[in-house]
Amino acid sequence: MHNPHLTGAGLGLRREFFNELLTQLPASVDFYEIAPENWMDLGGKTGRNLRMLTERVPFVCHGLSLSLGGPAPLDEAFLRRVKSFLTTHDIALYTEHLSYCSDDGHLYDLLPIPFTAEAVSYVAARIRRTQDILERRIAIENASYYVAAPIADMDELSFIQAVLTEADCDLQLDVNNVYVNSVNHNYDPAAFIRQLPAERVVYTHTAGHYQQAPDLIIDTHGADIIQPVWDLLDTAYQHCGVVPTLLERDFNLPPLAELVSEVERIASYQQRYGHAR
């Protein structure tokens, strides 16, 4: 692992339970994740309180707006601010989506990159530049998507594999996104995971979703994890070994204790396979 002090099962930090965590950190949550865009410009009491937490427990940053596949120039000034934030808070890992979300301005969704050789070279160059500026490896997340880009000369799996190789970066495996795409695009999710390069998987996300129709799932992060996604997490550990794993919950937030219970279930799956690699 590239981040030896990041292990176990974690939880996405939300403002709704930020103050609760300041009072008492649940012992079974090993780390927390934040989007740097939502926190790095905060000063005053909130900024100091965040530093209190990052001094006590490891954190991961999962970016929202870098737009690795977007046509606009890479936002290098933003990346330098991210680098400063990561250093200030001793953040163990920075990850981003393998998608795009901007052109002249930001869009309100993460859109799929065309699965083409040209796109592989384009995105990989932007990832390499990102790693140069941050002076660290990053992990990219396999994205959920609903409509495939009209031009493609490879499938999603081949595209991910090619980007990882050419960029020489790591993979954040989102098992819920694999499940969502497998239903929406009709493929075997376990087979998909088993063909990913295990040595590049350094971090995992799992989450709930909304089943709109038998063949359409919306990736909402707003519900409990369903059993087929738990089964895929188990498949991922079989293939990749145990890596730090985050529970994503962005909407319809239950009480913190219920989220901690789901984090503890992640830990129970991890314990089946012994120590982290």
Secondary structure as UniProt FT lines:
FT   TURN            4..5
FT   STRAND          9..12
FT   HELIX           15..17
FT   HELIX           18..23
FT   TURN            27..28
FT   STRAND          31..34
FT   HELIX           36..39
FT   TURN            40..41
FT   HELIX           44..56
FT   STRAND          59..62
FT   TURN            68..69
FT   HELIX           76..88
FT   TURN            89..90
FT   STRAND          93..97
FT   STRAND          100..102
FT   STRAND          106..111
FT   HELIX           117..134
FT   STRAND          139..141
FT   HELIX           156..167
FT   STRAND          170..174
FT   HELIX           175..185
FT   HELIX           189..194
FT   HELIX           198..200
FT   STRAND          201..207
FT   STRAND          210..213
FT   TURN            214..215
FT   STRAND          216..218
FT   HELIX           227..240
FT   STRAND          245..248
FT   HELIX           256..271
FT   TURN            272..273
//
